[in-house]
Amino acid sequence: MPLFEYKGRTEDGMMVTGVQEAADADALGAALIGTRITPVEIKPKKTGAVAINLFEEKITSLEVMIFSKQMYTLLKAGIPIMRALSGIQSSVGNPKLAQVVGQLRVSLDSGRELSVAMTEHPKVFNGFYISMIRVGETTGNLDNIFLRLSEHIEFDRFMRGQIKSALQYPMFVITAMAIAIVVINVMVIPQFEKVFASMHADLPFITKVLIAFSSFMRNYWFVLIGMIAVAGWSFKAYVKTASGRSNWDRIKMRIPIAGKIIFKGTMARFARSFALSTRSGLPILSALRLVSQTVENDYISAKILSMSAGIERGETILRTATQTGVFNSLVLQMIAVGEESGSLDTLMQEIADMYQADVEYDVKTLGAQIEPILIIFLGALVLVLALGVFLPIWDMSSVMLKGS
């Protein structure tokens, strides 16, 4: 997502600035309002030549999760927040994170709230994290918010890992087949081409195609590499556009077998984030707008934002969820029950758990699901090679037998 620079004012009139990722300026404005910051100016961040330190340590989501757990433990024990941050700063192993914690202490010492101080570090604390901290400060329940955030990050890391696992095996199969095709065209088919040329036989059409493709790959390999490079560059440029990202995110969820795992993983993250938001005290509209920024799928994000727009018009959550077309009937029934009983956060948590269980099962059975497709592709490859290579031999053998 693109980066935006923003200026805004907190409820007490303090001016804050920062840089944050968002789908567009409107989405960032809604996210800032959710953190109780009134936007004054939002503009795309200018990109220029930047010196890159290859050896600079980055702050991972695991470190943010550990930071959240440590803050929960220290605050729960009754330690003041400044002492808690000081203790964490002196104990963390990542100098970059220690620097960020130190900057948080400086901001707090100058009179800022923790949520406002965190807005200065958008690459470490996203909008959802900051909003939850804001809720904790307002309700006086900051320690439990840190606990819930650590659990949320742990869940998010798990779902990301499951989705990556789901994509690894198909990519391995595709890569192996591509290597096999290259080896066959570069090393195997040329040997048969010499044999056929010495026989001066009239070759079948499929054999001519195989020989022509093999010849093109060997003589014009640089053209093939160039075509692949141009295709890759064009795809990346397209995906960087708003419509391209949305279309690609939609297509990803329709990829056979792996697509349903990506979809379920995304929906599990949405349901879990929404449950955490509403359970922590955020209004439903603010929760939906914030959660739309956490799913990391522009297609689903647009559907979630359409839900918030529908609710703003006075429609029920069930109706807006039905109109998105992304929830199955069982989930819609659970949303209906949660809305009627006033326990939507609990039901959304159950939806997240259900999708998580489905993802775990699908990943475990991924090999068995892909095996039939792999057999079909390998069978088709062997069939084409067999027909292309052995048909001329069979034809020549038949002619020789008739002649004898």
Secondary structure, DSSP 8 states (H G I E B T S, - for coil): --EEEEEEE-TT--EEEEEEE-SSHHHHHHHHHHTT-EEEEEEE---------TT-----HHHHHHHHHHHHHHHHTT--HHHHHHHHHHH-S-HHHHHHHHHHHHHHHTT--HHHHHTT-TTTS-HHHHHHHHHHHHHT-HHHHHHHHHHHHHHHHHHHHHHHHHHHHHHHHHHHHHHHHHHIIIIIHHHHHHHHHHHT----HHHHHHHHHHHHHHHSHHHHHHHHHHHHHHHHHHHHSHHHHHHHHHHHTTSTTHHHHHHHHHHHHHHHHHHHHHHTT--HHHHHHHHTTTS--HHHHHHHHHHHHHHHTT--HHHHHHHHS-S-HHHHHHHHHHHHHT-HHHHHHHHHHHHHHHHHHHHHTHHHHHHHHHHHHHHHHHHHHHHHHHHHHHHHHHHHHHH-
